Amino acid sequence: MFKRHFHGWLPLFVLALSIIACQSGPAEAAKRVALLIGNEKYEATSQLNNPANDVELMKTSFEEAGFDTVTAVHDLDRAAMVRALRDFEDTAAGADVAIIYYSGHGMEMNGQNFLLPVDVSLKTDKDVEDEAIPLDRVQRSLEGATRLKLVILDACRNNPFEQSMSRSISTRAVSRGLARVEPESADLLVAFASKAGTVAMDGEGKNSPFATALSKYLTEPGVDVRIALGKVRDDVVTATNREQEPFVYGSLGGAQIFLNIKEVNINITNNGNTQAVSPNGQSAAAADWQNIRDLADKDLIEVFLAKHGADPVYKMLAEKKLKLLDEAAQTTVTPDEIAWEALKQSTDGAALTRFVERYPDSKHRAEAETQIAALEPKKGLNISQTGKDTQASRDCYLLAGEPQSMPGFLGVNFLKIDAARALTACAQAVNENPDDMMLVNMLGRAQDAGRNYVDARSNYQKAADGGNMYGLTNLAWFSIYGTDGPVDVEKGKEMFEHAANNGNSYAQASLGWLYRDGYGSVPQDYAESLKWYQLSANQGYANAMATVGWFYREGNGVAKDLDLSLSWYQKAAEAGDANAMSSLGWAYQNGLGTPQDYAQAKVWYEKAANVGDAYSMALLGWFYDDGKAVPQDYAQARNWYEMASNAGSAYAMGNLSRLYDWGLGTRADPKEAVRWAAASVEGGDPAKLQELKTSPDNFTPAFRKEIQALLKDRGLYSGPLDGDFGAATQNAIDRLAKKT
């Protein structure tokens, strides 16, 4: 969550605002089916108290969630149980989601799990395979489902026949609880009421603690099934005073899966206000645009427009992308080729993952997967704190990993987290390994990036309580910015200090930021700031190394030393920091600690651009625009300006406006020029605002009339369309800027 330092190293003003996060459009209807089995009236062993009640509770939950078919059956003998599973096998064929919930007795023998019909007697261990139902048979009933196969076993009780059943083979092991499973299907989850080898409780009420939690969370609108199962686990652990811990085995793909597909609006408020900007200053439109701008997909862009059409800047960017795709459709270029052209040098793991998911048949898939693999934690490095390294945990690190949290691992800048994909990966990783507090912290990061501040705080707190200093530092930012409550800088500072004194480089850099900017009640103190940044930099934290470079470049709190500044920028750039790369470009462009060298500046700007730095993209556009280190080429300048604009650079939008106005590198188009100029002003570029107000002769007469027309359409201007930038026009331009 630590913020990047923008060029010029101006203080970062952050609005501690609440947001409205809305699901984009109504969910697509899909067939969802469930079979619920409750066995309690056993003939040859102890009867159970809750299965009938638990089944009815789950039946109500699934029906209220709009499931197409919910079949509830009770007290089945073996023949009836097999018949119910066989009938459900037909029901599940072609379903989007298929679920089997079982409440009753179960047992494990030799590592295999069995569910017990009510007529079992199990006089010897030889009878188990003949009288009980193997879990494999239950799973087979779900094979026809296409997106999610879910088995829920509220059956982790003590084997009632363990003492009475004779053993025909001394080595045949019959253990308490159920054995862990490793589902081979990529879309199958098996949820145990209690993890392998332990037993679940019936509870003192009419329902088991597990069923109670399932009914509360599993069909919660707008909640992915992996997140829901995580909430179930936490609820049961709390309700049983940690005596029972549910567990989930198996894995799903990257897409979110909701058991309740009713449309939902999630309102997260801070002090009663709801606004569309997160505490880090990034709007919801900007965050969503980041997650689709590298895809050549008209459907996604149209959904984006339906959700964010009121945002003039991103509406314009989306409409521009649609126009380009329409033009490309007239050629033989395929959408995946267009998307790959923008990604082939990328180190953005989320963007590459989106490409693979969206274009699974692309000839560039193997290249994308190779680039993704290079960004994951190195093979052989045990990334799990508890020793369990799974694909889900590696995906969680790839999509939400803390920068430089392991040797040689770049991690993910907070503003570049693809919240939806990170959420599914990290939720699954935590379900597989709930005691790994780094994974819990990264789940919090995914929720934080998705503006789900309630669950993000919960997971940051859990990670911090478990000793994870990244979780504590992220929690401190909530206090610093007032993310989900009042601003309390002193409280946040104390948390930074605790984590920093425990050696956490992220916390050390965060504490340095407070002193550098004199944020809130903290007095500005460059010497104290540099001390903390230096400690962080010495541990290899790239952002801190880049900031130390800034201290020596600017001479704040230390004697100016451009050679040392350049050295620190070099180290940070080699560690993958985009700001350091662009700062190196700036140093070579301006001869700071090195002879002026536009060619070398271009090299570093290109490196930064390849990792998504909008500032560097815009400066590369300026190089071609002005003929620095390259022949003047307005068409290339326009390409770089457009890339920078898509990445959110208001400066690049203003320069694009000039190219379209004067027909440089493209045909003259005053309407397009005005759209980019307005986007630049609305995006916060002070230079374009000043130019419009003080230098109208810089613009063509056609442009001046068109911008008056745009201002009139926006209800900001009522005068004539005469191209005369008098007081009325200038006031309208001011109102355009202030609207945002």
N, C-alpha and C positions, 0 to 999 in steps of 0.2 A: 504493500500500500504506500510505500515511500515514493514521493513524487519526483518526477524528473525536473532538472533545472533547465530552463529555457535560455536561449542565447541572449546575451546581455546580462544574464544572471540576475534578472530583476526579482524582487520578492514575489512569491507565488500567492496570489490572493485566492482564497478558497471559500466558496459559499457553503456553509454548513446547513444545507437545505434538505428537506425531505422530498420524496418523489412518489409518483404514481407509476407503478410497473404493471402493465396490462398485457395479458396474453394476446398474441397477435391473431385476431380473427377467431371465428368459431372453429372448434376442433372438428375434424372430419369424422363422420360417423363410421363405426366399425363394429363388427360382431364380437361380443364379449360373452363368454359362457362360464358357468361355474357348477361344480358338483360338490355338495357338502355331505359328509358322512359322519354321523354321530353314533358311536357304539358305547353303550353304558351298561346294559342289562346282560352281563356275562353269565353263562350257565354254570361254568365249572370253576369260577374264581371270583374275586371281589368285584362288586359292581362299583361304578363310578357315579359321581354326583352331577357333573357339569356338562357332559357332551351334548345332551339334548338342548340345553339352554344355550350353549356355545354355538351350535349349528343355527338355531333360530336367530341369534344375535347377528351372525355373519350373513344369514339370508336377508335380513332387513337391510344390512349395510350394502350388499350388492344390488338389491332391488332399488334402493334409493339412489344408487349411483347410475341407474339406467341400464343394467346388464340385460342382454336379450333373453338369456335363459338362465335360471337359477334353480337347480334341482336339489332338494334336501331329502335325505333318506336316513332312517334310524334303525339301529339294532339289527344289523345284517349278519346272517350266517354266511359261510364261505361261498355257497352257490349264489346267493343274492348279491354278495359283494362283487364277485366276478362279473355277474350280469350287469350290475350298475356301471362298472368300469367299462365293460364292452359297449354298452349303450352310449356312454359319454364319449367314447372314442369316435363314434359317428357324429355326435353333436359337435365335437371340437374340430372336426375336419374343416379346414378353410377359415376357422375363426381367427380373428386378430389376436385375441387374448383368451386363454383357457386356464382355469384355476381349479385345482382339487384341494379342498380343505378337509382334513381328517382329525377328529377328536375321539380318542379312545386309547386302548392299550396298544403298545408297540414293543418290539424287542429287537435285539441285535445278536446275531450268532455268526462267529467267524468273520466279522467285518461286514456282514450283509444285514440289511434292515428288513423287518417284517412288520406288517400291520395285522392285528388280531381280530378276526370275526368273533361274534358273540358265542359261537358254538365250539370254539377250540377247547381241547382238553390237555393236549401236550404232555402225555405221560412220560415220553422220552424225547430226547433231542431229535430222534429220527422223524418224529411227527411234525416238526416245524415246517418243513418244505411242503408237506401234504395238507396241513390244516391252516397255515397262515398265508398271507398274501405278500409276496416280495415287493419291495419298493420299486423295483424295476418294472413290474407289471403296472403299477400306478403311473409311472412316468410314461409308459408306452401309450396310455390312454390320451396323452396330450400331444403326441407327435404331429398331429395334423394342424396344430395352431401355427400361425405364421410369424408372429412378433414376440409373444411372451407365453411361455409355459411355466406355470407357477404351482408348486406343490407346497402346501402349508401343513406341517405336522405338529399338532398339539397332542403328541403321543410319547413324549420323552419321560414317561413315568417309570417307576421300577417295574421290571418284568415280574408279573404276578406268579409265574411258574418257576422262577429261578431256584427256589428251595425244593419244590416237590418234583421237578422234572429229573428223571434219571439220565445219566450220560452213558451213551454207548461207546463213545471214543473219548478217552481222557484228555486229548488235546483239543477237543472241540470247545471253543471258548464262548460262553454266554455271559455278556457283560451288562452292567447297568446302563440305562439310557439307550441312545441310538449311536451308531457309528457315523463318522464323517463321511460325506459323499463327495465325489468329484465329477459332476455332470459333464458329459462330453459335448452336448449340444450348446451352441453359442447363445441360445435364447431360452435357456432353462435355468430357473432358480428353485432351490429347495430350501424352505425356511423352517428351521427347527425351533420349537418353543424354548429349548435350552441346548447349548452347544454340546457337541459329541462327548459321550462319556459322563454326562451329568443328567440330573432329573429335573423335571418341571413340577410346579406346584398347582394343585387344584384351586387354592385360595379359599377364603372363608365366605365369599359371596356366592351368588348364583352362577357366576361365570369365572373361568380361570383368568389369572392376570394377563396371560397371553392373548386370549380371545377379547378381553376388555380393551387392550391396547390396539389390537387389530381393527376392531370396530371403530375406534376413535381416529386412526390415522390412515389405514390402508386405502380407503376410498375418499380421502380428503381432496376436494376439487383443486386441480392445478398442481398437484404434488406428484413428482415422479415416483415410481414404485420403489426404487432403491432408497430414496430419501424417506419414504413412508416406512419402510422396514427398519431403517435406522432409528426413526422416532419410536417405533414399537420397541426396539431393543432398549433404548434409553428409558422408556416409561416402565418397562418390566423390571429392569435393574433397580430403578428407584422404588417401585412398589414392593419389591421382595427384599429390600435392604441388601442388594447385591448377591442374594442367594441363588438367583436364576438369571441367566444371560442368554437371550435368544441369539440364534446364529443363522447366517444366510450362506449357502454354498451355491456356486455356479456363477455365470457371468452373462451380461447382455452386450449388445452393440452400443454404438455411441448415441443413438437417438433417445430422446426422452419418451417415457411411456407412462401415461396417466390411466389409472383404472376408472376414475370418474372423469368423463370427457365433457361434462357440462362446462360451458364457458364461464370463466372466472376472472374477476378483477381483484388484484391484490393491492390494497392501499396501505402504504407504510408512511406514517406521519411523524413529524417532529414538532412538538409543541402545537399541535393542531393545524399546522400548515402542510399543504401538499403542493409540491412543485416538481418540475421535470428535470431538475439538475441534481446530480449526486454530490456528496460533500467534496469529491475530488475535482469538481468543476466540469465533469463530462456529462453532457445531456444524454437522455435516453436515445434520442435520434442518432447522436454521434456514436454511441456504443453499438446500436443495432446496425448502423451503416458499416462500421468496421468489420462486422461479422458477415456481411454479404457483398461488400464492394469488390472483392477479388473473384467473385463468381459471375459467370456470364449466364445469368438465369432470369428470364423475364418474369416468371411466376413469383420468385422471391422479391424482386424489385417492386412488383405491383402490390404485394402484401405489405412491403415496407411503406409504400406511398399511402396505402389505406390507413396505416397506423400513424405515420408521421407527416402526413400531407400539410399539416398546419405549420411545420417548421420550414420557413422559406429557403434556407440554405440547403438543407438536405433534400427537400422536395426538388430543388433545381438540380442537384447532383444526380438524384435518381432518374429524373426525366432525361437528363443528358445521357445517362448510361443506357436507358431504353432506346434513345435515338441511335446511339452507336450500335446497339445490338440489332436494331432494325436494318441499319445500313450493312452490317456484317452478314445478315441473313440473305442479302442479295448476292453474296459471294459463296464460295465453296468452303469458307472457313467455318469449322464447327465450334460450338460454345466452349468445349474443353480446351481447344487450341487457344482461344482468346483468353481464357482464364489462366492457362499454363504460361502464357507469354509474360504475365505479370508476376508469376510465382517461381519461375525456374531458377532464380538466384536467391530465393527467400530463405530466411532462417526463422520464420514464423511458424511454429509447430501447429498452432490452431488453424491457421490459414491452409497449411498443407493437409491437415486432417480433414478440413471441410472439402478440399478438392477431391480427396480420395473417396469420401462418402457421397459426394454429389455426382462424381463422374467415375464410377467403379470400373467401367469398360474402356476408359481412356488409355491410349497407348503410352501416356506419360505417367500412368499409375506407378509403375516400378520405380521411376525416377523420384516421384514424390515420396514413396515409401522409404527409399534410400536416404533422402534428405531428413525425413522424420526420424529414422533410426540414428542418424548422426547427432540429433538434438536430444535424444533420450540420455539418461544417465548411462555411463559406460558399462558395458557388460562386464560382469565379474565384480562390480562394485555393489555391495549389499546395501540397497537403498532403504531397506526396512529396519526400523529400530527394534522390532521384535523378531527379526530373522525370517519373515515371510515375504519374499519378493515375488509378486504376481504381475501379470500383464496389466491388470487394472491399476495397480500401484504405480507402475512405470508410466502408464497413460496419465495418471493424476499428476505426476511430476512434470510430464511433458506439457500439460495444459494449464497447470496452476502452480508449478513449483516455485519456491522462493529463490530469487536470483542468488547465485553463488553459495547455495546452502550445502553443496558438496563440491569436492575438488573437480574442476573442469566442467562444471554444469552451469550453463547460462541462466536457466530459469526463465520465468515469464514476468515481464513488466506488468504491474497491476492493470494498467489501462489497456493492455493487449490480451487480457484473459477473455476467452470465448466462454461466457458464463454457462451456457446450456451444455456444451460438450464437457467442460471441466466438471460440472455438477454431476453428470452421469458417471464419469470415470472415478471421481473422488468418492462419491457415495458408495459405489461398488467396492472400491478399495477399502473404505472404512468398514463396510459390512463384512469383508473378508478378514480384516485385521483391526478390530475396534480398539485395541490397546496401543496402537501406533499413533502417538500424539502429533507427529508431523503430518500424517495423513488427515487427522482430524482438523488440524490448522488449515491445511490446503482445501479441505471441504468448506471451511469457513471463508477462505479467500474466494472460492467459486460463488458462494452465496452472497458475499459482499459485492463482488463484481456484478452479480445479477440483481443487486439492490434489495435482497432479502435480508435486511439488517437484523431482524429478530433471531433467525436461525444462525446467521453469521456470528453474532455476539455469543450465542450459546456455545457454538463450537470453538470460537477463540477462547472463551472462558474455560471450557473443558480442557483444551490443549494446554492453556496456561496452568491450570490446576494440576495437570499431569507433568509439569516441569518443562514444557516446551516454550522457549523464550521468544520464538517467532510469534506464537499465539499471543503471548503477553504484549509484545510490541504492537501487533495489529489491534489488540484490544485498547492499547493506549491511544492509538489514532482516533478511535471512536470518541474518547474523551476530549482529545485535542480539537477535533472538528465539530463535536456535538452531533455526531452522525445520527444517533437515535435518542437523543436526550439533550440536556443542557451542556454547553461548553464548560469544560473543567480542565484548563491547561495544566494547572498544578498537579492534579491527579494523574494526568497523562505523563507529565514529566517524571513523576515518581516511578511510574511503571517503566518508562524508558531507562531510568537510572538503574533500576533493579536488574533489568535484562542486560543493560550495557556492562554493569559490574560483574555479571555472570559470563561476560565474554562474547555476547551476541553482536556480530558486526552490523547487522541491520539496525539494532537498537542504538548502537554507538553512532551510526550515521544519522539516525533520526534525532538523537539528542544534539548532535552537531548542527542539524538544520534549525532546531529551536533557537540555539544561541546565535547562529549566523544571521537569521532573519529577525531576531528579537521578537519572536512571535508571542502574542498574547501578553501575559504578565512577565514573560522571561526577558530580562534585559539583553540587548544586543551585545555580544562579547566575542569578537573575532578570535582572540587567543584561545578562549575556552572551546569555541566551536572547532577550531583547527585541531586542538588536542584530541577531541573525540573522533573527528574525521580521520586523523592520522592513525589512531588505534584501529579503526575499521579498515582503512586502506592497507595497513600492515597485515591484515588477515586475508587480503585479496578481494575485498568487496569493491566491485568495479565502479559503482556509483560514487563511493567515497574517494577512490583514486582520482576520478575525474574532478571531484570537487576540490581536492588538494591541489590539483593542477590549476584550478580557477583561483585559489588563494594566492598562489605564487605569480599567476599572470596579472592579477589585479593589485597585488601588494597590500592586501587587507589582513592586518594582524601579523604580518611577516614582511620582511624586505622583499620587494619585487625581484623575481628571478625567472626570466623567461626561459632560460635553458632548463631549469628544474621543472618549470611548468610543463614544458613540452615533453619531458621525460615521464611525468606522471600521466599526462594525456595518452602517451604511447602505451604505457602499461594498461591503462583502463581500456583503451581501444582493443588491445590484444586480448583482453578478458571479455570482449564482446559488448562493451557499453557504447550504444549508439551516440549518446551525447559527446563522449570523448572522441569518437570518430569525426563527428561534425566539427568539434572544437579544434581538432588537428587540421581539418580543412580550413577553418577560419585562420589558424595560426600561419599556415603556408600561404593563404591568400593575402594576408596582411603583413607578412614578415615578422611574426612575433616569436623570437627565439630561434629563428632560422631565416635564411634568405627568402625573399618573396618568390614563390614558385607556384604558378597557377596550375601547372600540370599535376604537381603532387597534391595540391588542394583538391583538384578534380578526382583524383584517385580515392581520397578519403571521403569526399562527399558521396561518391558512388558506393563505397562500402557501407556508409550510413544509410543511404537510400535503399540498399538491398535488405536492410533490416527494418525498413518501414519508417525512417526518419523523414517527416514531411519537410522540415526546414532544409535538409540537404537536397531533397528533390527540387525544392523551389530555387535553391542557389545553382543547381545544375542547369535549370531552365534559364537563369540569368546568365550563366557562362555562355550558353548558345545564343542567347538574346543579344549579348554585348560583344561576343567574339573573344572571350577570354579563354586562352589555352586551346581553343578549337576555332575552326572557321565559323563565322557568323552563320547561323542556321535557324531561321525563325520557326520552321516546321518542327525541328527537334526541341526548340525552346517550348513550343506549344505542348508537345508530348510530355515533357517534364513538368511543366506548370499544371497540366491536367492531372498527372499522377499525384502531385503535391496537393492539389485542390481536393482530390478524392480522399486524401489522407487528412484533410481538414485545414490546410494552410490558407488563411485569408489573404496573406501577402501574394501567394501564387494566383489566387482568384483575381486580384486586382491587376496583375500583369497579363493574365489571360484576356481580361477586358480590353486592355490596350491593343493586343494583337488582333482581336476581332474587330475592334473599332477602326483600325487603320489598314486592315487586310494584310497583316504580316504573317506569313507562313500558312495562311488560310484565306479564303475569300472574305471580304468585308461583310460584316453582319451586325448592324447596329443593335438589333433586338438581342442577339446573343451577347454582345458586348455589355449591354445594360444589365442583363441577367447576372453576369459575372461581377460587374461593378457593385450591384446591389448586394450580392452574396458576400462580397469582400467587406462592405460596410457593416452588414449585419453580422458577419463573422468577427468583427472587432478590429479590422485593420485601420489604425489611425492615419496612415499615410494616404490611403485612398480617400478617406473622408475629407482630409485636409485639401487634397488635390481637387476634389469636386467643388469644394466651397471657395477655394482661392484661385484656382487656375482653370476656369472653364474653357479657355482657349486651347488647352491640351487635348480637348475632345472635339470630334467632328460635329458639325451642325446636326447631322442625322442622330447622333448619339444623344445630344442635349435634348432634342425633342422627344426621343424615345424614353429617356429617364423621367421626363416630366409626365409622360403617359403612364409609366409604371407607378410613379408616385400618386397619380390621380386614381389609378386602379386600386391602390392600397388605401385610399381614403385619406391621404396625407397632403394632397395639393388640389386646389380647385381653380387655378389660374389657366391662362392660355398655353397651348403647346407651341411656343414660339422660339424655344431654344435659348431664351434670355434667362440667365441664372441670377435673377433679382432676389430681393429679400424673401419673397414668398417661396421660391424654389429652394433657397438655402435653408430656410426654416423647415421645409418638408424633408430635406436631406438629413437635418439634425434629428427630426422625429423618427426617420427611418433607422438611424443609428441607435436612438434611445429605446426603440421598441424591443431591442434584444438585450 
